[in-house]
Amino acid sequence: MLAPVCHRHVVLTIPRLLRPLLRRRRELLTELGRAAAEAVAELVRRGLGDEVRPGVVVSIATAGDLVQWHPHVHLLTTDTARTADGSWQPLSEWNATLLMSLFRERLLARLVEAHAISPELVKKLLARTHPGFSAHVGEPIAPTDKLHLEDTVAYLVRNPLSLRKLVYLDGHKAVLYRSRMNPSLGRNFEALDPLEWLAPMGDHIPDPGQHRTLFYGEYSNRVRGSGHPDDREAQAGQAPDPRKRFSPTWTRLIAKVFQVDPLVCTRCGQRMSLIAFVTDQMAIGRILDHLGLSSPQAAKPPPPAREVLRVAEHGDGWGTPQQWDPA
């Protein structure tokens, strides 16, 4: 879904004073992502004009290096913006300080509107020399650098913890998690009781119906579904292109997840080619039976305890009580 233009990785953080608030009122995490997207859009409009629109992917993260509660925002945004005529215009400079100010202004306004903080607290935060907000703007990623772009996207939606850093000490009944040095804690590890470890892990599970990856601007569902004026004109003036071959992307994704290429023969190791797609359920069952790959039939479960007691007390319906072996 990404446009063939340069992208940037942007990170926006909030002060520690506001972090417990987002833990208590988790619906405000969505407002955190919206404020970040609006700040990026405003920064682009100030540089290129009011009639432009960037494409923004927002990922709301809640975990720090040691899986502590640390809500912040990762964004993958286009280094350009789409104009009214459908062309992409690059932004000459990304001002991280201005982006931080725009993000702070919009987030604090949303929190006041939601009655989460008071206007007096906003004044105190703005009066500080270091209010705790920060913005990091990465280097542009070329559209041809597919690997770098894919790694960045994977980093945006990564899990809150890494199993490679996790060690369970069975003899001591403790969980040890090692990561980078945390300046605020003064250590690079976290050692907790297993139950105490599960408690902070539960904080990072999204609430039902709450999305952590959001799309704005050119990447929003409304814009991508409606199409652009030049696209509609091309569709109206030209006949539709013939249907292209199915993309082999699904094989690449399966290989990345399971580390097995589904189109490589397990017997000879040669590359296989697709002949046909079998969708009929009966034909699929016969093929699996012939290859010996059908799942075994599940054994019939025992009768419910209530039914067992009824038959034992009143018989099996023919007037003869049944004798049940406890084994």
TORVOGU-836949 format. One record per residue: residue in three letters; x, y, z of N, C-alpha, C in turn. Coordinates in steps of 0.05 Angstrom, whole numbers, padded with zeros to 5 digits, always signed. Example, Ala and Ser with C-alpha at 12.3 -4.5 7.8 and 13.67 -1.06 7.14 Angstrom:
ALA+00264-00114+00156+00246-00090+00156+00264-00066+00156/SER+00257-00045+00142+00273-00021+00143+00258+00001+00157/
//
This chain:
MET+00016-00024+00000+00000+00000+00000+00017+00025+00000/LEU+00043+00023+00005+00060+00047+00006+00065+00058-00022/ALA+00065+00084-00024+00069+00097-00050+00099+00095-00057/PRO+00105+00095-00083+00133+00093-00092+00148+00120-00088/VAL+00150+00129-00064+00164+00154-00057+00181+00149-00033/CYS+00198+00168-00026+00215+00166-00002+00197+00168+00024/HIS+00206+00153+00044+00192+00154+00070+00211+00161+00092/ARG+00201+00168+00115+00217+00174+00139+00204+00160+00163/HIS+00222+00152+00181+00213+00141+00207+00214+00163+00228/VAL+00192+00169+00241+00189+00190+00260+00180+00178+00287/VAL+00193+00187+00309+00186+00177+00336+00178+00201+00353/LEU+00156+00200+00366+00146+00221+00384+00141+00210+00412/THR+00151+00223+00432+00148+00214+00460+00135+00235+00477/ILE+00125+00227+00500+00111+00245+00518+00125+00244+00545/PRO+00121+00264+00563+00134+00264+00589+00124+00243+00607/ARG+00140+00236+00628+00132+00215+00647+00107+00223+00662/LEU+00102+00248+00666+00079+00256+00681+00053+00247+00668/LEU+00052+00245+00642+00027+00237+00628+00025+00207+00623/ARG+00046+00192+00627+00045+00164+00621+00025+00148+00639/PRO+00025+00152+00665+00005+00137+00681-00024+00144+00673/LEU-00028+00168+00663-00055+00176+00655-00065+00158+00632/LEU-00048+00152+00613-00055+00136+00590-00059+00106+00598/ARG-00047+00099+00621-00052+00072+00631-00079+00069+00643/ARG-00088+00090+00658-00114+00089+00670-00137+00093+00650/ARG-00132+00111+00631-00152+00116+00610-00141+00108+00583/ARG-00144+00083+00577-00130+00072+00554-00143+00081+00527/GLU-00167+00092+00529-00179+00102+00504-00164+00127+00494/LEU-00148+00139+00511-00133+00163+00503-00109+00155+00485/LEU-00102+00129+00484-00080+00121+00466-00086+00128+00437/THR-00112+00125+00429-00119+00132+00402-00116+00162+00397/GLU-00122+00179+00417-00117+00207+00415-00088+00214+00412/LEU-00071+00197+00424-00042+00201+00421-00034+00197+00392/GLY-00044+00177+00379-00038+00172+00351-00049+00194+00333/ARG-00073+00203+00338-00085+00224+00322-00070+00250+00324/ALA-00061+00257+00348-00046+00281+00352-00020+00280+00336/ALA-00007+00257+00336+00018+00253+00321+00013+00257+00291/ALA-00008+00244+00280-00013+00247+00252-00020+00275+00244/GLU-00036+00289+00261-00043+00317+00255-00018+00335+00256/ALA+00001+00329+00274+00025+00345+00275+00042+00342+00250/VAL+00044+00318+00240+00059+00313+00215+00046+00327+00192/ALA+00019+00324+00190+00005+00337+00168+00008+00367+00169/GLU+00007+00379+00192+00010+00408+00195+00038+00417+00187/LEU+00058+00402+00195+00086+00408+00188+00089+00408+00158/VAL+00078+00388+00144+00080+00386+00115+00065+00409+00102/ARG+00042+00416+00112+00026+00438+00100+00041+00465+00103/ARG+00054+00469+00125+00069+00494+00129+00092+00496+00109/GLY+00103+00473+00101+00126+00474+00083+00118+00474+00054/LEU+00094+00462+00047+00087+00459+00019+00061+00472+00011/GLY+00045+00481+00031+00019+00493+00024-00004+00478+00036/ASP-00027+00490+00034-00051+00478+00047-00064+00456+00031/GLU-00058+00455+00005-00072+00435-00012-00055+00410-00016/VAL-00039+00402+00003-00023+00378+00001-00031+00359+00023/ARG-00024+00334+00019-00032+00313+00039-00011+00291+00039/PRO+00002+00286+00061+00022+00264+00062+00008+00238+00068/GLY+00022+00216+00066+00013+00190+00074+00027+00182+00100/VAL+00011+00175+00120+00022+00170+00147+00011+00144+00158/VAL+00029+00127+00168+00023+00103+00182+00031+00107+00211/VAL+00013+00105+00230+00018+00110+00258+00017+00083+00273/SER+00037+00078+00289+00038+00054+00306+00041+00064+00335/ILE+00022+00057+00352+00022+00065+00380+00036+00043+00396/ALA+00059+00050+00407+00074+00031+00424+00071+00038+00453/THR+00071+00018+00470+00067+00022+00499+00089+00012+00516/ALA+00109-00002+00505+00130-00015+00520+00157-00002+00515/GLY+00173+00000+00537+00200+00009+00534+00219-00014+00530/ASP+00245-00008+00534+00265-00029+00530+00262-00052+00549/LEU+00255-00046+00574+00251-00067+00595+00222-00073+00599/VAL+00205-00069+00579+00177-00076+00579+00162-00060+00600/GLN+00173-00037+00608+00159-00020+00627+00138-00003+00611/TRP+00119+00009+00625+00098+00024+00612+00110+00050+00601/HIS+00111+00052+00575+00124+00076+00562+00110+00081+00536/PRO+00086+00094+00537+00071+00100+00512+00085+00121+00495/HIS+00088+00114+00470+00100+00133+00450+00090+00125+00423/VAL+00097+00140+00403+00086+00137+00376+00109+00134+00356/HIS+00106+00114+00338+00123+00110+00315+00107+00117+00290/LEU+00119+00131+00272+00105+00139+00247+00123+00132+00223/LEU+00110+00122+00203+00123+00119+00176+00108+00138+00158/THR+00121+00160+00151+00108+00181+00135+00123+00186+00109/THR+00108+00193+00089+00121+00200+00064+00138+00225+00067/ASP+00161+00224+00054+00179+00248+00054+00168+00269+00035/THR+00147+00263+00021+00134+00281+00003+00104+00283+00010/ALA+00090+00299-00005+00061+00302-00001+00047+00303-00029/ARG+00024+00292-00030+00009+00292-00055-00007+00318-00058/THR-00004+00330-00082-00017+00355-00087-00044+00350-00100/ALA-00058+00372-00106-00085+00369-00117-00085+00357-00145/ASP-00063+00361-00160-00062+00349-00187-00052+00321-00188/GLY-00048+00309-00164-00040+00281-00163-00010+00276-00162/SER+00006+00296-00164+00035+00293-00164+00046+00294-00135/TRP+00070+00283-00131+00083+00283-00105+00104+00305-00104/GLN+00102+00322-00083+00121+00344-00080+00138+00339-00055/PRO+00165+00339-00057+00181+00333-00033+00182+00356-00014/LEU+00186+00350+00011+00189+00370+00032+00219+00375+00036/SER+00228+00399+00034+00256+00406+00034+00270+00401+00061/GLU+00255+00406+00082+00268+00404+00109+00247+00395+00129/TRP+00256+00377+00147+00240+00368+00169+00250+00380+00195/ASN+00235+00398+00207+00243+00412+00232+00232+00396+00255/ALA+00250+00381+00269+00241+00364+00291+00231+00380+00314/THR+00243+00403+00319+00233+00420+00342+00205+00430+00336/LEU+00199+00439+00312+00173+00448+00305+00153+00425+00306/LEU+00161+00401+00297+00143+00378+00298+00136+00371+00327/MET+00156+00373+00345+00151+00367+00373+00131+00387+00385/SER+00134+00413+00378+00116+00433+00388+00087+00429+00378/LEU+00085+00422+00352+00058+00417+00341+00045+00393+00354/PHE+00061+00372+00359+00050+00348+00372+00042+00354+00400/ARG+00058+00369+00415+00052+00376+00443+00026+00393+00444/GLU+00024+00412+00426+00001+00430+00426-00025+00414+00422/ARG-00025+00396+00402-00049+00381+00396-00056+00360+00417/LEU-00036+00346+00428-00041+00326+00448-00052+00339+00473/LEU-00040+00360+00483-00050+00373+00507-00078+00384+00503/ALA-00084+00394+00480-00111+00404+00474-00131+00381+00475/ARG-00124+00358+00464-00142+00335+00465-00146+00325+00493/LEU-00125+00325+00509-00128+00316+00537-00145+00334+00554/VAL-00143+00360+00549-00160+00379+00563-00189+00376+00554/GLU-00193+00372+00528-00220+00368+00518-00233+00343+00529/ALA-00217+00322+00534-00227+00297+00546-00229+00298+00576/HIS-00223+00321+00588-00224+00325+00617-00204+00305+00631/ALA-00182+00300+00618-00162+00283+00630-00142+00299+00646/ILE-00136+00323+00638-00118+00341+00652-00131+00369+00654/SER-00120+00386+00671-00131+00412+00674-00115+00433+00659/PRO-00127+00456+00652-00111+00477+00638-00088+00487+00655/GLU-00090+00485+00681-00068+00494+00698-00044+00475+00695/LEU-00049+00449+00692-00027+00431+00687-00014+00436+00660/VAL-00029+00443+00640-00018+00449+00614+00001+00473+00616/LYS-00007+00493+00631+00010+00517+00634+00036+00509+00648/LYS+00035+00491+00668+00059+00483+00681+00078+00467+00662/LEU+00066+00450+00646+00082+00435+00627+00096+00453+00606/LEU+00081+00473+00597+00092+00491+00577+00112+00510+00589/ALA+00111+00515+00615+00130+00533+00628+00157+00520+00633/ARG+00158+00494+00632+00183+00480+00638+00203+00484+00615/THR+00229+00484+00623+00250+00487+00603+00251+00462+00585/HIS+00248+00439+00598+00247+00413+00584+00221+00400+00591/PRO+00200+00404+00575+00173+00393+00582+00171+00363+00580/GLY+00190+00349+00568+00189+00320+00566+00180+00309+00539/PHE+00170+00326+00522+00163+00318+00495+00188+00317+00478/SER+00188+00299+00459+00211+00297+00441+00202+00287+00414/ALA+00218+00293+00393+00212+00284+00366+00238+00277+00352/HIS+00239+00253+00340+00262+00244+00325+00253+00239+00296/VAL+00267+00250+00277+00261+00247+00249+00285+00232+00236/GLY+00279+00209+00225+00300+00193+00213+00307+00202+00185/GLU+00327+00189+00174+00336+00196+00147+00316+00185+00126/PRO+00315+00197+00103+00296+00187+00082+00304+00159+00073/ILE+00283+00143+00068+00286+00116+00058+00277+00116+00029/ALA+00294+00109+00010+00287+00109-00018+00267+00087-00024/PRO+00249+00091-00043+00230+00070-00049+00242+00045-00061/THR+00267+00047-00072+00280+00023-00082+00294+00007-00061/ASP+00297+00018-00037+00310+00004-00015+00288-00012+00000/LYS+00280-00034-00013+00257-00050-00002+00264-00062+00025/LEU+00289-00072+00028+00296-00085+00053+00295-00066+00077/HIS+00306-00042+00073+00306-00022+00095+00277-00014+00101/LEU+00261-00010+00081+00233-00003+00085+00218-00025+00100/GLU+00223-00049+00092+00209-00072+00105+00218-00075+00134/ASP+00244-00071+00139+00253-00072+00167+00241-00050+00184/THR+00238-00027+00173+00226-00005+00188+00197-00010+00194/VAL+00182-00021+00175+00154-00028+00179+00152-00050+00201/ALA+00170-00070+00200+00169-00091+00220+00176-00080+00248/TYR+00193-00060+00249+00200-00047+00275+00176-00032+00286/LEU+00160-00020+00268+00137-00005+00278+00116-00023+00292/VAL+00112-00047+00282+00091-00065+00292+00103-00088+00308/ARG+00126-00084+00319+00139-00106+00333+00125-00112+00359/ASN+00131-00135+00371+00119-00143+00397+00132-00127+00419/PRO+00118-00125+00442+00130-00109+00464+00155-00122+00476/LEU+00159-00148+00472+00183-00160+00484+00195-00179+00464/SER+00220-00187+00469+00234-00206+00452+00240-00231+00468/LEU+00232-00254+00458+00237-00279+00472+00267-00285+00474/ARG+00283-00274+00457+00312-00278+00459+00324-00265+00483/LYS+00311-00244+00493+00321-00230+00517+00309-00241+00543/LEU+00290-00260+00541+00276-00270+00564+00288-00296+00573/VAL+00293-00299+00599+00303-00323+00612+00286-00329+00636/TYR+00277-00354+00638+00261-00363+00661+00279-00380+00678/LEU+00285-00371+00703+00301-00386+00721+00283-00404+00738/ASP+00281-00429+00730+00262-00447+00742+00270-00452+00771/GLY+00295-00455+00777+00304-00461+00804+00298-00438+00823/HIS+00299-00414+00813+00294-00390+00830+00266-00379+00827/LYS+00250-00391+00809+00223-00381+00804+00223-00351+00798/ALA+00239-00344+00778+00242-00316+00771+00245-00313+00741/VAL+00237-00290+00731+00240-00283+00703+00261-00261+00701/LEU+00280-00265+00683+00301-00246+00678+00299-00236+00650/TYR+00298-00210+00647+00296-00198+00620+00318-00178+00616/ARG+00335-00183+00596+00358-00166+00591+00353-00149+00566/SER+00361-00124+00567+00359-00106+00544+00380-00085+00546/ARG+00376-00063+00531+00395-00041+00532+00394-00027+00559/MET+00415-00012+00565+00417+00003+00590+00395+00024+00591/ASN+00379+00024+00612+00358+00043+00617+00369+00066+00634/PRO+00372+00090+00624+00384+00111+00641+00368+00118+00666/SER+00341+00118+00664+00325+00125+00687+00326+00104+00709/LEU+00328+00078+00701+00329+00056+00721+00358+00050+00729/GLY+00377+00057+00712+00405+00052+00719+00413+00023+00716/ARG+00399+00007+00700+00406-00021+00696+00396-00030+00668/ASN+00406-00053+00660+00399-00064+00633+00384-00090+00636/PHE+00371-00095+00659+00356-00120+00663+00333-00115+00681/GLU+00315-00134+00681+00291-00133+00699+00288-00161+00709/ALA+00287-00165+00736+00284-00191+00749+00259-00189+00766/LEU+00239-00207+00760+00214-00206+00774+00204-00234+00779/ASP+00186-00237+00798+00171-00261+00802+00153-00267+00777/PRO+00149-00292+00770+00132-00297+00746+00105-00284+00746/LEU+00092-00283+00769+00066-00270+00770+00069-00240+00768/GLU+00090-00229+00780+00095-00201+00778+00102-00193+00749/TRP+00114-00212+00735+00121-00207+00707+00096-00206+00689/LEU+00077-00223+00695+00052-00224+00679+00036-00199+00682/ALA+00038-00186+00706+00022-00162+00711+00029-00139+00691/PRO+00055-00131+00689+00061-00110+00669+00057-00119+00640/MET+00059-00145+00635+00054-00154+00608+00025-00149+00599/GLY+00007-00152+00619-00021-00147+00612-00027-00119+00604/ASP-00010-00100+00612-00015-00072+00605-00012-00067+00575/HIS+00003-00084+00562+00009-00080+00533-00010-00094+00515/ILE-00030-00108+00526-00051-00121+00510-00072-00101+00503/PRO-00077-00095+00477-00097-00075+00471-00125-00083+00480/ASP-00141-00063+00487-00168-00068+00494-00184-00078+00470/PRO-00206-00092+00474-00222-00101+00451-00231-00078+00434/GLY-00227-00081+00408-00235-00061+00389-00216-00038+00386/GLN-00194-00037+00401-00175-00015+00400-00152-00022+00381/HIS-00148-00006+00361-00127-00011+00341-00102+00004+00349/ARG-00079-00009+00345-00053+00004+00351-00039+00013+00326/THR-00049+00005+00302-00038+00014+00277-00059+00029+00262/LEU-00054+00055+00256-00074+00073+00244-00063+00085+00219/PHE-00080+00092+00200-00072+00103+00174-00086+00130+00170/TYR-00070+00149+00161-00080+00177+00157-00071+00188+00131/GLY-00084+00209+00122-00076+00223+00098-00081+00206+00073/GLU-00060+00204+00056-00061+00188+00032-00064+00158+00037/TYR-00058+00149+00061-00059+00121+00067-00085+00114+00082/SER-00102+00133+00087-00128+00127+00100-00146+00110+00082/ASN-00163+00095+00093-00181+00078+00078-00199+00095+00060/ARG-00208+00118+00069-00226+00134+00053-00213+00144+00028/VAL-00188+00153+00031-00173+00164+00007-00166+00141-00012/ARG-00156+00119-00001-00148+00097-00019-00172+00084-00033/GLY-00195+00085-00020-00219+00073-00032-00231+00091-00053/SER-00229+00117-00050-00241+00135-00069-00224+00139-00094/GLY-00198+00136-00092-00180+00140-00115-00175+00169-00120/HIS-00158+00175-00139-00150+00202-00145-00162+00210-00172/PRO-00165+00237-00177-00177+00246-00202-00163+00235-00227/ASP-00137+00234-00226-00123+00224-00250-00127+00194-00254/ASP-00131+00180-00232-00137+00151-00234-00164+00146-00246/ARG-00184+00162-00237-00211+00159-00247-00213+00166-00277/GLU-00198+00187-00285-00199+00195-00313-00186+00173-00331/ALA-00164+00161-00321-00151+00140-00336-00169+00116-00339/GLN-00184+00110-00317-00202+00087-00319-00226+00092-00338/ALA-00235+00118-00339-00257+00124-00356-00249+00126-00385/GLY-00225+00134-00391-00216+00137-00419-00203+00113-00431/GLN-00195+00094-00416-00181+00071-00427-00194+00046-00418/ALA-00191+00026-00434-00202-00001-00426-00186-00013-00404/PRO-00198-00028-00386-00183-00040-00364-00161-00059-00375/ASP-00139-00058-00361-00117-00076-00369-00124-00105-00364/PRO-00113-00123-00380-00119-00151-00376-00109-00160-00348/ARG-00122-00180-00337-00115-00189-00310-00087-00200-00310/LYS-00071-00190-00291-00044-00199-00289-00042-00225-00273/ARG-00019-00238-00275-00015-00262-00260-00015-00257-00230/PHE-00023-00277-00216-00024-00274-00187+00004-00269-00175/SER+00005-00250-00158+00031-00243-00146+00042-00265-00128/PRO+00068-00271-00131+00079-00293-00114+00086-00283-00086/THR+00074-00260-00078+00081-00249-00051+00074-00269-00029/TRP+00052-00284-00032+00044-00302-00011+00065-00323-00005/THR+00080-00332-00025+00101-00352-00020+00124-00339-00005/ARG+00130-00314-00011+00152-00300+00003+00144-00296+00033/LEU+00119-00289+00038+00110-00284+00065+00110-00310+00081/ILE+00101-00332+00069+00102-00358+00083+00131-00366+00089/ALA+00149-00362+00070+00177-00368+00075+00189-00352+00097/LYS+00180-00326+00100+00191-00309+00121+00181-00317+00148/VAL+00156-00326+00149+00144-00333+00175+00153-00361+00184/PHE+00151-00381+00167+00156-00408+00174+00183-00418+00166/GLN+00199-00401+00152+00226-00409+00144+00226-00433+00125/VAL+00204-00436+00110+00201-00458+00091+00188-00447+00066/ASP+00201-00452+00043+00189-00443+00017+00169-00463+00008/PRO+00143-00456+00006+00123-00475-00001+00124-00485-00030/LEU+00140-00472-00047+00142-00480-00075+00167-00496-00080/VAL+00181-00505-00060+00205-00522-00063+00197-00550-00056/CYS+00202-00569-00074+00195-00597-00069+00211-00608-00046/THR+00198-00622-00027+00212-00634-00005+00227-00659-00012/ARG+00222-00671-00036+00235-00696-00044+00260-00690-00060/CYS+00257-00674-00082+00280-00670-00100+00292-00642-00096/GLY+00279-00624-00082+00290-00598-00077+00288-00579-00101/GLN+00273-00587-00122+00269-00570-00145+00246-00551-00141/ARG+00246-00529-00157+00225-00510-00156+00200-00520-00169/MET+00177-00518-00156+00152-00527-00167+00137-00504-00181/SER+00120-00510-00199+00103-00491-00213+00074-00496-00208/LEU+00058-00475-00206+00029-00478-00201+00015-00487-00226/ILE+00000-00508-00224-00016-00519-00246-00045-00511-00244/ALA-00057-00514-00220-00085-00507-00216-00090-00503-00186/PHE-00112-00490-00180-00121-00487-00153-00145-00505-00148/VAL-00143-00522-00128-00165-00540-00122-00181-00528-00099/THR-00207-00523-00104-00224-00511-00084-00247-00529-00075/ASP-00252-00551-00090-00274-00569-00082-00266-00585-00058/GLN-00284-00584-00037-00277-00597-00012-00274-00628-00015/MET-00292-00640-00031-00290-00669-00034-00264-00677-00049/ALA-00257-00661-00069-00232-00667-00084-00208-00664-00065/ILE-00209-00643-00048-00186-00639-00030-00184-00662-00010/GLY-00207-00672-00001-00207-00695+00018-00196-00720+00005/ARG-00203-00725-00021-00193-00749-00034-00163-00747-00038/ILE-00153-00723-00045-00124-00720-00049-00109-00724-00023/LEU-00119-00713-00001-00106-00717+00025-00107-00746+00034/ASP-00129-00760+00028-00131-00788+00035-00111-00804+00019/HIS-00108-00798-00006-00089-00813-00023-00060-00809-00014/LEU-00054-00785-00005-00027-00779+00004-00023-00787+00033/GLY-00043-00795+00047-00040-00803+00075-00037-00779+00093/LEU-00048-00756+00085-00045-00732+00101-00070-00723+00115/SER-00091-00739+00113-00116-00731+00126-00113-00733+00156/SER-00126-00715+00170-00124-00715+00199-00141-00739+00210/PRO-00131-00753+00230-00145-00776+00240-00172-00767+00253/GLN-00191-00785+00251-00217-00779+00262-00215-00778+00293/ALA-00227-00758+00304-00226-00756+00333-00243-00777+00346/ALA-00233-00788+00368-00248-00809+00382-00274-00797+00393/LYS-00295-00814+00394-00320-00804+00404-00318-00798+00434/PRO-00325-00774+00442-00322-00766+00470-00341-00782+00488/PRO-00333-00786+00513-00351-00800+00531-00377-00785+00536/PRO-00398-00799+00544-00423-00785+00549-00421-00766+00572/PRO-00437-00745+00573-00436-00727+00596-00443-00742+00622/ALA-00433-00731+00644-00437-00743+00670-00466-00745+00677/ARG-00482-00724+00669-00510-00724+00675-00524-00748+00661/GLU-00517-00754+00636-00529-00776+00621-00521-00802+00633/VAL-00496-00804+00643-00487-00829+00655-00503-00835+00680/LEU-00508-00814+00697-00523-00818+00721-00552-00825+00715/ARG-00564-00813+00694-00592-00819+00688-00595-00848+00679/VAL-00577-00858+00662-00579-00885+00653-00574-00905+00676/ALA-00555-00898+00693-00549-00916+00715-00573-00919+00734/GLU-00588-00897+00738-00610-00897+00757-00636-00908+00745/HIS-00642-00901+00720-00668-00907+00708-00666-00927+00685/GLY-00643-00937+00679-00641-00957+00658-00635-00943+00631/ASP-00633-00960+00611-00626-00950+00584-00650-00946+00566/GLY-00673-00945+00578-00698-00941+00562-00713-00967+00558/TRP-00700-00990+00564-00713-01017+00560-00719-01029+00587/GLY-00717-01014+00609-00724-01023+00635-00703-01038+00649/THR-00678-01038+00639-00656-01053+00652-00635-01033+00660/PRO-00630-01029+00686-00609-01011+00695-00582-01021+00684/GLN-00564-01002+00680-00537-01009+00670-00517-01009+00692/GLN-00498-01026+00689-00475-01028+00707-00451-01013+00695/TRP-00441-00993+00708-00419-00976+00697-00394-00983+00712/ASP-00373-00987+00697-00347-00993+00708-00334-00966+00714/PRO-00326-00960+00739-00313-00934+00745-00288-00930+00729/ALA-00274-00951+00721-00249-00948+00706-00255-00937+00679/
//
